C-alpha cells in the first residue's frame, strides 16, 4: 500500500503495474469521462476558469491530484476548445533526493514538461512555525508558486484542490474558526497583481482521482514533509473522518450538502456576515421595509 496525497490528505491505494502512457491518457476521456473529465470541463465552464489568451501555470506537487490536473490540461489543449498556453511548474521545498527523483520520473513518464525550482521552504517552516507548520508552509509555497508563475509570464495559477478539499475546508472553518467560509473556484491574488488562482478539479471527488491513480499504476508523492510529521497531527485528517462518519451514520449525501450549502446561503436567516473587511449584523437591516 502507498500513502498518496495531493492537497494534504492521505488515501491508501495499492501499487499496481504502471500502464502505457497512451492507455493512461485514453482512460481520462473513456473510463473516467463521467467522474473526472466531464467534471473538469464543467468547472471550467461554470466558473470561466480558462479563457481565450490565458497563460496558465499548472502547479505540480507530485501528488495524485496535481499529476491528474496536468494531464487534464494537456487533454483540454488537444481538444482546442480554448486558445491558451500552459507552463507546468513544480517547487522543490526541500525534498529528500529520492522524493525529487520520483517527481521527475513521474513527470517524464507522463510526458509532463515540468519546470522544477527550489525554495527551501521546509527548512524555513521548521525553524519559524513552532507547533503549526502546515499553515505557514502553505502560505510560503503559494507565494513561491505565484512568483514563478509571474516570472514565466502567466496570468493564472492552477492548483489541484478537489471536491473533498472544498468541503473539508468549509467544515474546518465552521468548527475551528467559527465562521462559514469555503474554498472558492477562483480568486484574484492580493499580493501579485494581475494573477488569478484557479481550481479546475473543484467538482472532482478524491475517490475517483485515487481510483485513476491506482488503476494506472502511478506512484504519486505524499506530502513528503518531515516538519509536519514531527509536530501536531493535521486536523484535516480528523475532518475527513468526521465527514465519512456523517455519510455513514447520518446522511449518505452529507458531503454534497456541505458543498451545496455555500451556494445557498440565506442572507435573511443569518446573524451576521463580513464583506470587504467590514462586519454586518442582521440588526443593521432589521427595521428596513
Backbone bond lengths (Angstrom), bond angles and torsions (degrees), N, CA, C in turn:
res aa  C-N    CA-C-N  psi(-1)  N-CA   C-N-CA  omega(-1)  CA-C   N-CA-C  phi
1 X - - - 1.461 - - 1.520 109.92 -
2 X 1.318 115.21 154.51 1.457 120.00 -179.73 1.513 110.20 -131.37
3 X 1.345 117.02 139.37 1.452 120.84 171.90 1.513 107.36 -86.53
4 X 1.306 117.15 117.13 1.455 120.10 178.96 1.506 109.03 -122.84
5 X 1.307 115.40 145.30 1.455 118.61 178.25 1.504 110.33 -155.91
6 X 1.302 115.31 150.02 1.446 120.27 177.52 1.512 111.26 -115.76
7 X 1.311 116.96 -39.53 1.448 120.23 -174.81 1.510 112.25 -122.59
8 X 1.317 117.21 22.25 1.449 120.27 174.38 1.504 114.95 110.96
9 X 1.342 119.08 -8.19 1.451 120.72 -177.62 1.511 110.51 -114.43
10 X 1.319 116.18 137.04 1.452 120.83 -175.87 1.518 111.76 -89.61
11 X 1.303 115.25 143.18 1.457 122.72 171.26 1.514 106.17 -132.03
12 X 1.311 117.58 128.44 1.451 121.07 -178.38 1.522 109.89 -85.36
13 X 1.334 117.01 118.91 1.448 121.31 177.20 1.522 108.59 -135.63
14 X 1.327 117.27 144.40 1.461 119.85 -178.72 1.518 111.55 -78.97
15 X 1.312 116.00 149.48 1.447 120.05 172.18 1.525 109.38 -69.19
16 X 1.301 116.74 145.18 1.456 122.01 172.47 1.521 107.51 -141.59
17 X 1.302 116.20 171.96 1.459 120.12 -176.74 1.523 110.64 -67.36
18 X 1.320 116.33 133.32 1.454 120.83 -178.30 1.529 110.18 -69.63
19 X 1.312 115.63 127.85 1.456 120.53 -176.93 1.523 111.11 -84.32
20 X 1.326 117.34 159.74 1.470 120.33 177.94 1.533 110.76 -58.86
21 X 1.323 116.21 148.11 1.457 121.42 -176.38 1.527 111.74 -55.64
22 X 1.328 116.81 -43.93 1.464 120.42 -177.91 1.527 110.82 -59.43
23 X 1.321 116.22 -38.31 1.463 120.37 -179.81 1.523 111.07 -70.84
24 X 1.330 116.47 -38.03 1.465 121.06 177.31 1.519 110.19 -61.81
25 X 1.321 116.22 -47.10 1.463 120.59 -178.78 1.523 111.43 -65.85
26 X 1.311 117.05 -39.09 1.460 120.98 -179.23 1.528 111.25 -65.57
27 X 1.346 116.70 -34.98 1.466 119.86 -178.07 1.528 112.22 -64.45
28 X 1.331 117.05 -26.18 1.464 120.47 -179.34 1.528 111.02 -61.04
29 X 1.323 116.43 -43.72 1.470 119.20 -176.44 1.522 112.67 -100.91
30 X 1.325 117.00 -0.30 1.462 120.88 176.84 1.532 109.55 -108.05
31 X 1.318 117.16 -85.71 1.469 121.12 -175.45 1.528 112.20 -62.16
32 X 1.342 117.25 -38.89 1.460 120.52 -175.67 1.526 112.66 -103.59
33 X 1.301 115.50 22.11 1.465 119.48 -178.84 1.536 111.44 -60.04
34 X 1.332 117.46 -47.88 1.458 121.53 -175.48 1.526 112.33 -68.06
35 X 1.325 116.96 -46.72 1.466 120.33 -170.70 1.529 114.16 -92.05
36 X 1.330 118.00 -16.29 1.461 119.66 -179.34 1.525 111.36 -122.49
37 X 1.313 118.31 -64.82 1.468 121.20 -173.35 1.531 111.78 -60.69
38 X 1.326 117.89 -49.96 1.467 120.71 -177.32 1.527 111.81 -63.28
39 X 1.330 116.57 -36.43 1.466 119.50 179.81 1.528 111.49 -73.62
40 X 1.322 116.79 -32.18 1.465 121.65 174.36 1.532 109.33 -62.16
41 X 1.322 116.28 -49.38 1.470 121.05 -178.95 1.533 110.64 -65.81
42 X 1.331 116.41 -38.24 1.465 119.84 179.92 1.525 111.30 -62.71
43 X 1.330 117.49 -44.17 1.467 120.62 178.92 1.526 110.51 -61.99
44 X 1.324 116.70 -41.81 1.466 121.06 179.16 1.521 110.45 -61.42
45 X 1.331 116.80 -43.07 1.460 120.70 -179.33 1.525 112.44 -72.98
46 X 1.329 116.47 -43.73 1.469 120.22 -176.98 1.527 112.11 -62.65
47 X 1.323 116.51 -39.80 1.462 120.28 -172.86 1.529 113.23 -111.65
48 X 1.356 116.65 8.03 1.472 121.20 179.20 1.534 110.76 51.29
49 X 1.337 115.06 52.56 1.459 120.67 -176.99 1.523 112.37 -76.94
50 X 1.327 117.06 -29.43 1.470 121.95 178.43 1.514 107.76 -125.09
51 X 1.342 115.42 128.70 1.459 120.64 -178.27 1.526 109.91 -133.93
52 X 1.313 114.24 165.36 1.460 120.37 -179.35 1.528 110.97 -54.30
53 X 1.325 115.57 132.60 1.451 121.05 175.50 1.517 115.39 84.41
54 X 1.320 118.03 -0.55 1.473 120.64 179.06 1.524 110.90 -65.26
55 X 1.328 114.24 147.96 1.464 121.10 166.45 1.525 105.72 -123.55
56 X 1.332 115.51 112.24 1.461 121.33 -168.42 1.522 111.00 -110.13
57 X 1.327 115.96 127.20 1.456 121.58 171.39 1.523 107.74 -87.21
58 X 1.314 117.07 114.71 1.459 122.34 -179.84 1.526 107.97 -95.52
59 X 1.326 116.36 111.24 1.464 121.42 -174.12 1.524 110.50 -81.23
60 X 1.319 115.81 124.93 1.465 121.74 -178.62 1.529 108.89 -114.92
61 X 1.328 115.41 114.13 1.459 120.02 176.29 1.525 110.75 -86.19
62 X 1.335 115.50 -19.73 1.458 120.94 -173.79 1.509 112.15 100.04
63 X 1.360 116.37 -7.96 1.452 121.06 176.80 1.519 111.62 -77.82
64 X 1.314 115.57 173.20 1.465 121.40 -174.90 1.517 112.13 -61.40
65 X 1.334 117.01 -37.22 1.461 120.97 -174.90 1.530 111.56 -69.01
66 X 1.318 116.33 -47.67 1.460 119.50 -176.25 1.526 112.36 -72.43
67 X 1.333 117.64 -32.39 1.467 119.58 176.59 1.527 110.42 -65.36
68 X 1.330 116.28 -43.06 1.458 119.43 176.33 1.522 110.18 -63.80
69 X 1.320 118.20 -43.21 1.457 121.15 -179.70 1.530 111.46 -57.57
70 X 1.325 116.58 -40.90 1.463 120.32 178.33 1.527 110.96 -60.68
71 X 1.332 116.32 -43.92 1.464 120.10 179.58 1.533 111.13 -66.84
72 X 1.318 117.08 -35.58 1.464 120.46 177.84 1.521 111.16 -64.82
73 X 1.324 117.42 -40.23 1.463 120.06 177.72 1.531 110.88 -65.93
74 X 1.314 117.14 -38.62 1.460 119.80 176.21 1.524 110.75 -62.26
75 X 1.329 115.90 -40.83 1.468 120.26 178.71 1.524 110.62 -66.04
76 X 1.325 116.79 -38.77 1.461 120.74 178.80 1.521 110.82 -62.66
77 X 1.332 116.70 -38.99 1.464 119.80 178.14 1.533 110.82 -66.50
78 X 1.323 116.73 -36.44 1.468 119.46 178.22 1.522 111.32 -62.29
79 X 1.319 115.72 -35.09 1.465 119.44 -179.68 1.531 111.80 -77.45
80 X 1.331 116.64 -15.29 1.465 122.91 175.36 1.532 113.04 53.02
81 X 1.329 116.10 38.07 1.456 118.98 176.45 1.522 110.71 -72.97
82 X 1.332 115.09 -32.59 1.459 120.77 177.77 1.523 108.63 -125.97
83 X 1.311 116.33 148.33 1.455 121.24 172.74 1.526 107.16 -92.99
84 X 1.331 116.13 97.63 1.454 120.31 -176.93 1.534 109.34 -145.57
85 X 1.334 115.22 164.64 1.464 121.36 177.79 1.530 109.74 -116.43
86 X 1.315 115.23 155.50 1.459 119.81 175.72 1.530 110.45 -131.52
87 X 1.311 114.49 147.19 1.459 122.72 170.57 1.532 106.13 -127.31
88 X 1.325 116.80 125.37 1.460 120.62 179.96 1.526 108.37 -94.45
89 X 1.337 115.75 120.91 1.462 120.03 -175.80 1.526 110.19 -123.51
90 X 1.322 116.07 142.76 1.461 121.94 177.77 1.519 108.27 -136.09
91 X 1.314 115.84 126.42 1.453 121.09 178.69 1.524 109.70 -96.54
92 X 1.325 116.35 130.42 1.459 122.09 173.19 1.524 107.57 -95.58
93 X 1.353 117.61 102.89 1.462 120.02 -177.22 1.523 113.50 -82.18
94 X 1.343 116.05 2.26 1.459 120.87 -177.75 1.509 111.56 127.31
95 X 1.334 115.86 37.28 1.463 120.82 -179.48 1.523 112.05 -63.06
96 X 1.314 115.61 151.58 1.462 120.55 165.84 1.524 107.11 -62.40
97 X 1.334 118.79 145.46 1.474 120.59 -177.91 1.522 113.93 -52.74
98 X 1.324 117.84 -35.43 1.462 119.98 -179.73 1.530 111.50 -68.10
99 X 1.338 116.40 -33.18 1.458 120.72 177.65 1.523 110.01 -69.82
100 X 1.318 115.63 -43.66 1.474 119.43 178.11 1.531 110.00 -61.88
101 X 1.336 116.72 -40.62 1.469 120.39 179.19 1.523 111.41 -61.97
102 X 1.349 116.47 -38.22 1.464 119.93 178.16 1.525 110.87 -65.51
103 X 1.329 116.60 -41.03 1.463 121.24 176.62 1.526 110.66 -58.73
104 X 1.332 115.98 -47.65 1.464 120.76 -179.34 1.515 111.19 -64.08
105 X 1.337 116.17 -42.34 1.465 120.56 -179.18 1.529 111.02 -63.64
106 X 1.327 117.46 -43.80 1.458 120.70 179.13 1.531 111.54 -61.71
107 X 1.319 116.24 -45.78 1.468 119.79 -179.48 1.524 111.24 -65.41
108 X 1.313 116.03 -38.86 1.470 119.32 178.59 1.522 110.73 -64.45
109 X 1.336 116.46 -46.21 1.464 120.56 -178.08 1.529 111.48 -65.37
110 X 1.337 115.78 -39.27 1.464 120.54 -178.24 1.533 112.47 -84.27
111 X 1.321 116.82 4.37 1.466 122.07 177.89 1.527 111.67 59.18
112 X 1.342 114.61 47.13 1.463 121.46 176.24 1.529 107.81 -108.48
113 X 1.325 118.61 108.06 1.474 121.25 -178.22 1.530 111.25 -77.34
114 X 1.312 116.00 89.58 1.456 120.70 -169.01 1.527 112.41 -98.09
115 X 1.339 115.47 142.63 1.466 122.79 171.18 1.524 107.30 -94.08
116 X 1.332 118.51 113.06 1.464 121.85 178.66 1.524 109.03 -100.57
117 X 1.340 116.15 129.68 1.459 120.13 178.67 1.520 109.20 -134.02
118 X 1.319 117.19 153.41 1.462 122.19 -175.38 1.526 110.89 -98.98
119 X 1.353 114.48 151.60 1.461 118.69 179.62 1.531 113.42 -135.74
120 X 1.343 118.11 -26.38 1.465 120.56 -179.19 1.514 113.39 70.08
121 X 1.327 117.77 22.93 1.467 122.03 -174.12 1.526 112.52 -67.22
122 X 1.334 118.45 -35.43 1.460 119.82 179.90 1.528 110.82 -57.50
123 X 1.301 116.47 -43.70 1.464 120.92 -179.01 1.524 110.76 -64.21
124 X 1.333 116.58 -41.78 1.464 120.53 -179.84 1.521 110.60 -66.08
125 X 1.339 116.55 -45.27 1.465 120.67 -179.54 1.524 111.09 -61.78
126 X 1.309 117.02 -39.56 1.455 121.72 179.13 1.525 111.19 -62.18
127 X 1.334 115.44 -34.80 1.456 120.55 -175.03 1.527 112.97 -80.78
128 X 1.332 118.02 -34.99 1.463 119.16 -169.09 1.521 115.30 -117.21
129 X 1.352 118.01 -10.87 1.469 118.34 -169.55 1.520 114.01 -91.97
130 X 1.324 119.43 -0.19 1.467 122.86 178.23 1.529 111.65 53.62
131 X 1.342 117.37 -127.44 1.469 119.68 -172.43 1.528 113.83 -85.64
132 X 1.331 118.42 -8.03 1.460 120.62 -175.67 1.534 110.92 -129.19
133 X 1.326 116.87 72.82 1.459 119.92 -174.22 1.524 114.68 -76.27
134 X 1.334 118.23 -21.90 1.466 119.99 -171.33 1.527 112.29 -64.61
135 X 1.339 117.63 -42.45 1.458 120.74 -179.93 1.524 110.60 -63.35
136 X 1.339 115.43 -47.22 1.460 120.02 179.70 1.523 110.89 -62.03
137 X 1.330 116.23 -43.77 1.462 121.02 -179.24 1.526 110.48 -62.14
138 X 1.338 116.82 -43.89 1.460 120.74 -178.72 1.522 111.39 -61.79
139 X 1.317 116.92 -41.51 1.479 120.49 179.16 1.526 111.02 -64.83
140 X 1.318 116.61 -43.35 1.459 119.59 -179.32 1.529 111.14 -67.89
141 X 1.328 116.72 -38.99 1.461 120.14 178.62 1.520 110.35 -63.56
142 X 1.335 115.96 -42.83 1.454 120.10 179.17 1.530 110.69 -60.25
143 X 1.334 115.77 -44.89 1.464 119.42 179.39 1.516 112.42 -62.30
144 X 1.346 116.64 -40.31 1.466 120.51 179.27 1.526 110.97 -65.17
145 X 1.324 117.04 -38.68 1.469 121.32 179.11 1.523 110.84 -68.14
146 X 1.328 116.92 -41.53 1.467 120.39 176.25 1.533 110.53 -59.63
147 X 1.321 115.77 -44.49 1.470 120.04 -178.99 1.520 111.30 -61.25
148 X 1.331 116.62 -43.10 1.467 120.44 179.05 1.518 110.83 -66.74
149 X 1.328 116.85 -39.94 1.458 120.68 178.59 1.527 110.37 -60.99
150 X 1.321 116.66 -43.86 1.466 120.15 179.14 1.521 110.88 -65.51
151 X 1.328 116.23 -40.40 1.474 120.73 177.93 1.528 111.52 -58.10
152 X 1.330 116.52 -34.84 1.466 121.48 -178.68 1.524 112.77 -88.09
153 X 1.320 117.07 3.75 1.456 120.70 177.11 1.508 114.79 78.28
154 X 1.347 117.23 24.38 1.463 121.41 -178.44 1.529 110.86 -88.11
155 X 1.319 115.69 150.90 1.458 120.19 175.70 1.533 112.44 -107.03
156 X 1.360 116.51 -6.23 1.451 120.38 178.04 1.528 110.12 -140.02
157 X 1.343 114.28 149.04 1.459 121.63 176.25 1.523 107.47 -122.47
158 X 1.326 117.38 120.49 1.463 122.30 -178.85 1.517 110.22 -98.11
159 X 1.333 116.52 127.04 1.459 122.92 176.62 1.527 109.71 -114.15
160 X 1.332 116.31 154.48 1.453 121.59 -171.73 1.517 115.82 -92.48
161 X 1.328 118.56 33.37 1.457 120.51 177.36 1.529 109.44 -72.79
162 X 1.327 115.85 135.22 1.459 120.96 -175.84 1.534 111.10 -114.63
163 X 1.332 116.36 -175.42 1.463 124.15 -177.46 1.531 111.88 -50.99
164 X 1.324 117.05 -46.85 1.463 120.21 -177.09 1.519 112.03 -68.12
165 X 1.329 117.21 -34.44 1.468 119.74 174.49 1.526 110.60 -60.47
166 X 1.336 115.70 -39.13 1.465 120.75 -178.65 1.520 110.92 -63.09
167 X 1.332 117.23 -51.35 1.473 119.20 -175.89 1.527 111.30 -71.60
168 X 1.328 117.30 -32.36 1.465 119.50 177.72 1.524 110.66 -67.65
169 X 1.324 117.01 -38.65 1.467 120.81 176.79 1.521 110.75 -64.44
170 X 1.326 116.20 -41.41 1.468 120.54 177.68 1.526 110.78 -58.86
171 X 1.327 116.25 -46.23 1.463 120.51 -178.73 1.531 111.96 -70.14
172 X 1.315 117.22 -37.26 1.467 120.36 176.38 1.519 110.80 -59.91
173 X 1.334 116.61 -44.76 1.462 120.27 178.99 1.522 111.34 -65.19
174 X 1.319 116.47 -40.69 1.459 120.91 -178.13 1.529 111.63 -64.40
175 X 1.343 116.21 -45.14 1.463 120.60 -173.52 1.519 112.95 -84.54
176 X 1.345 117.06 -42.37 1.467 119.63 -172.04 1.526 114.34 -95.78
177 X 1.337 117.75 -23.93 1.473 118.93 -179.34 1.520 112.66 -115.47
178 X 1.331 116.80 -8.66 1.456 119.93 176.93 1.508 114.21 69.48
179 X 1.336 117.25 30.42 1.462 119.78 176.40 1.529 109.21 -138.02
180 X 1.323 115.27 153.99 1.459 119.61 177.43 1.520 107.12 -96.83
181 X 1.320 115.25 103.71 1.465 121.38 -178.46 1.516 107.69 -145.21
182 X 1.314 116.24 132.80 1.447 119.61 -177.65 1.526 111.14 -115.99
183 X 1.315 116.14 -179.09 1.464 123.62 178.69 1.524 107.38 -95.40
184 X 1.314 117.96 118.40 1.462 122.01 -174.63 1.530 111.76 -82.82
185 X 1.342 117.11 150.89 1.467 120.15 179.63 1.521 113.65 -69.53
186 X 1.322 117.19 -23.50 1.464 120.17 173.51 1.521 108.88 -156.60
187 X 1.311 116.57 151.91 1.451 121.89 175.93 1.512 109.70 -158.95
188 X 1.313 115.40 152.39 1.454 121.23 179.48 1.524 109.74 -83.89
189 X 1.310 116.01 137.96 1.460 120.34 178.74 1.517 110.17 -68.79
190 X 1.329 116.24 136.29 1.460 120.24 177.48 1.525 112.22 -86.09
191 X 1.335 116.97 -23.10 1.468 120.65 -176.81 1.521 113.57 -104.14
192 X 1.329 117.26 -14.34 1.465 121.12 -179.53 1.520 107.84 -125.95
193 X 1.308 115.81 89.63 1.459 121.81 -175.05 1.529 110.97 -58.89
194 X 1.322 114.85 134.70 1.452 120.14 178.85 1.510 114.28 89.70
195 X 1.344 117.67 -3.97 1.457 121.73 178.69 1.531 110.36 -107.25
196 X 1.314 114.69 141.90 1.452 121.48 -178.61 1.525 108.97 -127.27
197 X 1.333 116.46 137.55 1.456 121.47 177.26 1.529 108.61 -94.51
198 X 1.337 117.05 134.81 1.456 120.64 177.56 1.527 109.84 -128.21
199 X 1.349 115.35 151.68 1.472 121.81 -179.44 1.528 108.84 -128.22
200 X 1.325 118.45 82.85 1.470 121.20 -174.22 1.524 115.49 -73.43
201 X 1.341 118.80 -9.49 1.471 120.95 175.90 1.531 111.36 -91.41
202 X 1.298 116.85 15.39 1.462 124.25 -169.94 1.524 113.83 -52.65
203 X 1.322 117.91 -36.29 1.460 121.34 -177.56 1.531 113.64 -96.06
204 X 1.320 117.81 -5.82 1.467 120.81 -171.25 1.526 110.68 -89.24
205 X 1.329 116.04 126.01 1.461 120.80 -179.95 1.530 110.86 -76.44
206 X 1.318 114.99 143.39 1.464 121.25 -175.60 1.526 112.19 -60.39
207 X 1.328 117.41 -34.42 1.468 119.85 -177.47 1.525 111.99 -63.03
208 X 1.318 117.45 -30.91 1.460 119.88 178.57 1.533 110.83 -76.44
209 X 1.329 116.27 -33.11 1.471 120.04 175.42 1.524 109.17 -66.18
210 X 1.340 116.45 -43.10 1.458 120.70 178.93 1.522 110.89 -63.15
211 X 1.330 116.69 -40.43 1.459 121.08 179.25 1.524 111.33 -64.07
212 X 1.328 116.15 -44.88 1.474 121.21 177.51 1.525 110.92 -59.08
213 X 1.330 115.89 -44.93 1.464 121.65 -178.41 1.520 111.33 -63.98
214 X 1.325 115.52 -48.46 1.460 120.69 -177.25 1.525 111.90 -65.81
215 X 1.320 115.99 -45.87 1.461 119.75 -176.29 1.525 112.17 -64.46
216 X 1.328 116.43 -32.69 1.462 119.76 -178.32 1.526 113.02 -91.43
217 X 1.330 117.01 1.92 1.461 120.45 174.41 1.507 114.66 72.65
218 X 1.330 117.16 26.28 1.471 121.33 178.84 1.531 108.53 -84.96
219 X 1.323 116.88 132.52 1.467 122.38 179.92 1.530 109.35 -105.01
220 X 1.320 118.17 88.41 1.460 119.67 -177.02 1.522 112.79 -78.87
221 X 1.323 115.37 167.38 1.461 121.42 175.22 1.516 109.50 -79.15
222 X 1.340 115.46 151.05 1.457 117.67 163.02 1.523 106.63 -89.38
223 X 1.322 117.71 -165.97 1.468 120.00 -177.23 1.532 111.88 -61.58
224 X 1.331 117.41 -26.54 1.474 123.36 173.90 1.523 113.49 60.48
225 X 1.315 116.62 18.86 1.463 120.18 -177.23 1.520 110.85 -101.75
226 X 1.314 117.54 111.75 1.454 121.91 178.32 1.528 111.49 -79.72
227 X 1.339 117.00 -13.22 1.459 120.34 176.88 1.523 109.41 -66.29
228 X 1.343 116.42 -52.08 1.465 120.48 -179.52 1.519 110.74 -64.42
229 X 1.323 116.63 -34.55 1.466 120.28 -178.42 1.527 111.45 -62.49
230 X 1.319 116.93 -26.90 1.458 120.56 -178.37 1.533 112.40 -86.54
231 X 1.334 115.80 -9.26 1.461 119.49 -172.75 1.527 111.49 -114.88
232 X 1.320 115.32 -152.62 1.461 120.14 -176.49 1.520 112.12 -68.01
233 X 1.342 115.37 149.66 1.456 120.46 178.72 1.519 109.77 -64.26
234 X 1.313 115.79 148.72 1.453 121.51 -178.91 1.530 109.66 -73.37
235 X 1.337 116.84 123.65 1.457 121.56 -178.98 1.528 111.80 -64.70
236 X 1.316 116.58 -22.85 1.463 119.33 -178.96 1.527 110.96 -62.80
237 X 1.325 117.54 -34.19 1.460 119.85 177.16 1.531 110.88 -61.82
238 X 1.333 115.86 -39.13 1.456 120.37 179.63 1.522 111.06 -67.02
239 X 1.317 116.65 -39.78 1.465 121.03 178.72 1.527 110.22 -66.08
240 X 1.326 116.35 -39.94 1.462 120.16 177.61 1.532 110.46 -58.32
241 X 1.319 115.86 -44.11 1.462 120.52 179.63 1.533 110.73 -66.72
242 X 1.330 117.03 -38.98 1.459 121.27 178.47 1.528 110.94 -60.30
243 X 1.327 117.19 -44.79 1.462 120.82 -179.16 1.521 110.81 -64.97
244 X 1.333 116.91 -40.26 1.467 120.02 177.68 1.525 110.97 -63.43
245 X 1.336 116.71 -37.99 1.465 120.21 177.61 1.528 111.30 -66.28
246 X 1.323 116.88 -38.37 1.465 120.95 176.63 1.526 110.72 -62.10
247 X 1.329 116.63 -42.52 1.462 120.68 179.94 1.523 111.31 -65.66
248 X 1.318 116.31 -36.90 1.459 120.67 -176.42 1.528 112.84 -79.34
249 X 1.328 116.60 -38.43 1.462 119.72 -170.57 1.520 114.89 -110.36
250 X 1.338 117.37 -12.44 1.462 119.18 -175.05 1.522 111.99 -121.25
251 X 1.334 116.53 -58.90 1.470 120.53 -177.06 1.521 108.05 -155.49
252 X 1.309 117.04 120.62 1.467 120.91 -172.49 1.526 113.31 -65.85
253 X 1.334 117.04 -19.69 1.469 120.82 178.06 1.533 111.27 -102.14
254 X 1.320 117.15 22.67 1.465 120.51 -176.29 1.523 112.29 -59.22
255 X 1.331 116.99 -38.62 1.465 119.72 -179.30 1.530 111.33 -63.46
256 X 1.322 116.61 -40.36 1.466 120.58 -180.00 1.523 110.98 -70.26
257 X 1.335 116.95 -33.44 1.460 120.45 177.05 1.524 111.13 -66.28
258 X 1.336 116.11 -40.30 1.474 119.90 177.02 1.525 110.38 -61.25
259 X 1.326 115.75 -44.32 1.469 120.91 179.34 1.527 110.76 -61.74
260 X 1.338 116.30 -46.54 1.461 121.10 -176.20 1.521 112.66 -69.52
261 X 1.335 116.88 -27.95 1.462 121.00 -177.57 1.523 112.26 -56.45
262 X 1.325 116.57 -34.00 1.468 120.09 -179.00 1.523 112.20 -70.76
263 X 1.339 116.68 -14.42 1.466 120.81 177.40 1.525 111.81 -97.75
264 X 1.335 116.14 -6.69 1.467 120.35 -174.05 1.522 112.11 -128.86
265 X 1.312 117.22 43.04 1.457 120.68 178.66 1.532 109.03 -73.87
266 X 1.306 116.94 121.52 1.466 122.27 179.16 1.524 108.67 -89.93
267 X 1.319 116.64 102.49 1.458 121.27 -174.78 1.534 112.45 -67.54
268 X 1.338 117.25 -14.75 1.457 120.19 177.96 1.526 112.65 -85.62
269 X 1.325 116.19 -3.88 1.465 119.25 -174.24 1.514 112.85 -130.16
270 X 1.329 117.17 28.77 1.462 121.16 175.36 1.526 109.18 -126.12
271 X 1.320 115.32 151.80 1.463 120.47 -174.90 1.522 112.72 -73.61
272 X 1.334 115.73 -37.27 1.456 117.87 -177.27 1.510 111.61 -164.75
273 X 1.320 115.68 167.75 1.461 120.87 179.75 1.522 109.38 -156.15
274 X 1.303 115.14 167.69 1.461 121.84 179.20 1.509 108.79 -122.67
275 X 1.313 116.34 134.83 1.457 121.69 178.96 1.518 108.73 -138.72
276 X 1.360 116.01 121.12 1.471 121.98 178.91 1.529 111.93 53.23
277 X 1.324 115.60 40.98 1.458 119.99 175.60 1.511 114.94 82.87
278 X 1.339 117.79 -1.16 1.465 120.90 -179.55 1.523 109.74 -109.35
279 X 1.327 116.37 137.39 1.458 121.93 -179.31 1.528 111.10 -92.16
280 X 1.331 115.00 138.65 1.462 121.49 177.86 1.526 108.82 -126.92
281 X 1.306 116.61 152.13 1.457 122.51 172.43 1.525 108.30 -124.32
282 X 1.320 116.58 154.16 1.466 119.42 -179.43 1.523 111.63 -62.44
283 X 1.341 116.55 -21.89 1.462 120.29 178.05 1.531 112.25 -67.94
284 X 1.350 116.25 -23.11 1.469 119.39 178.01 1.526 111.15 -62.37
285 X 1.326 116.72 -23.19 1.456 121.46 -175.73 1.536 111.31 -121.32
286 X 1.320 116.10 9.10 1.474 120.37 -172.24 1.523 113.24 -63.57
287 X 1.344 117.52 -38.37 1.463 121.50 -175.80 1.521 113.36 -91.26
288 X 1.322 116.87 2.32 1.468 119.30 179.06 1.526 109.36 -74.63
289 X 1.312 116.31 140.78 1.467 120.36 178.32 1.521 110.16 -82.81
